[in-house]
Amino acid sequence: MTKNLALLFVLVVGLAFGQTKKVASSDVHWWGYKLAKTEASSHDGTVNVKSGSVVLKGNQLVGGTFVLDMTSINATDLQGEYQQKLNGHLKNGDFFEVDKFPTATFKITSVKKGANGKSVVSGTLTAKGKTNAVSFPATISVNKGAVEFTSDKFSIDRQKWGIAYQSTMKDVVIKDDIDLVVKFTAN
């Protein structure tokens, strides 16, 4: 009888608070855009997820927290010396200040049904000590407790987090929008 009560308690707590699943693999890809008087170009790359977990209620994703390792930011469209220069530039005070802010955190606060079988994921992104709301469409599937998650490409305004290029060059303008695609599996 005591064993059955314990099992019932675990079941009720699991249904009320959900199941936590750890992120097993992830891919966060970014695109930044530069507009110059004579050319338009972009750079793209990756940033690693340091840790992450999601919460399921039944077969529905209802929450989660991800810690991004900003020291891992890496431009993948360049190689060699140019890649090293851009990576250093992104990590210094011109952009992410990784010595002072080595991580960023995204917390999922809600997941709602969207159009075309997608979900709308909402949450807060904290980077460089500033927190702002972020929402984006994603494809989410849960199969036997394993979560597959792929966002559509979405934009954030880097200025909201104080990610501002400190340039005196008047002929170069960097777009405020950074595009992101987030993929992960959790189990």
Secondary structure, DSSP 8 states (H G I E B T S, - for coil): -HHHHHHHHHHHHHHHH-EEEEEEEEEEEEEEEEEESS-EEEEEEEEEEEEEEEEEETTEEEEEEEEEEEEEEEESS--HHHHHHHHHHHHSTTTT-TTT--EEEEEEEEEEE-STT-EEEEEEEEETTEEEEEEEEEEEEEETTEEEEEE--EEEEGGGGT-------SSEEEEEEEEEEEEEEE-
